[in-house]
Amino acid sequence: MESLKKTPFSGVDATLEVLGKYGVTSQGLKSLRKNPDLAAKVASLIMTGVRTIFKVTVDYGMSLAEMIQAGQYDWFNDNITDKRFELKGAGQHEVNLVLVHLDRVATTKEVHEYLKEQGLEPAKIEHLLAFGTTYPEVQREFPVVALGSSFVDGHGDRLYPCLAGYGGGRRLNLGLHDDDGHWDGSCRFLAFRK
């Protein structure tokens, strides 16, 4: 995400002009600055308008192994099993997903808090697999993480499913991050509106 501080004055002026056409006054902007809840709601509305929607169909009639096979990954982590990632649902569900990019190193806890502030729910493994099948090229650009599903391994580490590219290929892997672990600034977090 590009910093607002880098916005040229002409961009700020044009934005204020648009807001003024809809009755926003300087007093209204002052109220916005003093009310964090209101600021979060306004920011969420603005970001909702600029996020790309990725429509997918999650088919709960498929097993996890079948969902993985449908994605045609060049490699996948064999720790991703039905035993560790239980699917809960029936039938087919259309879901509108978004990719959230914080553009900075962030902890799992920070990402969860940001998603909550935006009124978003972290995607689960079935959403991630439907995304990878429907939009196979996206993961070649950047890692895509589903924080709505995880399991704790024998060492006590929490692992989250993620899609990534490597050497021109596509892989389904597990990212090792507890609440204090750090995700690289290039990661995108798959989510949907509550």
Residue pairs with C-beta under 8 A, 6 or more apart in sequence:
1 101
1 102
1 103
2 103
19 29
31 38
32 38
32 39
32 42
33 39
40 117
43 118
44 117
44 118
44 119
47 118
51 98
51 99
51 100
52 98
52 99
53 96
53 97
53 98
54 96
54 97
54 98
54 99
54 131
54 134
54 135
55 94
55 95
55 96
55 97
55 134
56 94
56 95
56 97
56 127
56 130
56 131
56 133
56 134
56 135
57 92
57 93
57 94
57 95
57 130
57 134
58 89
58 92
58 93
58 95
58 126
58 127
58 130
59 67
59 92
59 130
60 87
60 89
60 90
60 91
60 92
60 93
60 126
61 90
61 91
61 92
62 70
63 82
63 87
64 80
64 81
64 82
64 85
64 87
64 125
64 126
64 129
65 82
67 126
67 129
67 130
67 133
68 76
68 80
68 129
68 172
70 129
70 133
71 129
71 132
71 133
71 136
71 170
71 172
72 133
72 136
72 170
73 132
73 170
73 171
73 172
74 169
74 170
74 171
75 169
75 171
75 172
76 171
76 172
76 173
77 171
77 172
77 173
77 174
79 151
79 153
79 159
79 174
80 125
80 161
80 172
80 174
84 151
85 125
85 149
85 151
85 161
87 125
87 126
89 126
95 127
95 130
95 192
96 192
96 193
97 123
97 127
97 131
97 190
97 191
97 192
98 120
98 190
98 191
98 192
98 193
99 138
99 144
99 188
99 189
99 190
99 191
100 111
100 114
100 115
100 118
100 120
100 188
100 189
100 190
100 191
101 142
101 187
101 188
101 189
102 110
102 111
102 114
102 185
102 187
102 189
103 185
104 185
105 182
105 183
105 184
105 185
106 114
106 182
106 183
106 185
107 177
107 179
107 180
107 181
107 182
107 183
108 147
108 158
108 160
108 177
108 178
108 179
108 180
108 181
108 183
109 179
109 180
111 122
111 147
111 183
111 189
112 122
112 147
115 121
115 122
115 147
115 189
115 191
118 191
119 193
119 194
120 191
120 192
120 193
120 194
121 148
121 191
121 192
121 193
121 194
122 146
122 147
122 148
122 189
122 190
122 191
123 131
123 146
123 147
123 148
123 189
123 190
123 191
123 192
124 146
124 148
124 149
125 146
125 148
125 149
125 161
127 146
127 148
127 190
127 192
128 144
128 146
128 149
128 161
128 162
128 163
128 190
129 172
131 138
131 144
131 163
131 190
132 139
132 144
132 163
132 170
132 172
136 170
138 144
138 163
139 163
139 164
139 165
139 170
140 165
140 168
140 170
141 165
142 186
142 187
142 188
143 162
143 163
143 164
143 175
143 184
143 186
143 187
143 188
144 162
144 163
144 164
144 187
144 188
144 189
144 190
145 160
145 161
145 162
145 175
145 183
145 187
145 188
145 189
145 190
146 160
146 161
146 162
146 189
146 190
147 160
147 189
149 160
149 161
150 158
150 159
150 160
150 161
151 158
151 159
152 158
152 159
153 159
157 176
157 178
158 176
158 177
158 178
158 179
158 181
159 174
159 175
159 176
159 177
160 174
160 175
160 177
161 172
161 173
161 174
161 175
162 172
162 173
162 174
162 175
162 187
163 170
163 171
163 172
163 173
164 170
164 171
164 173
165 171
175 183
177 183
183 189
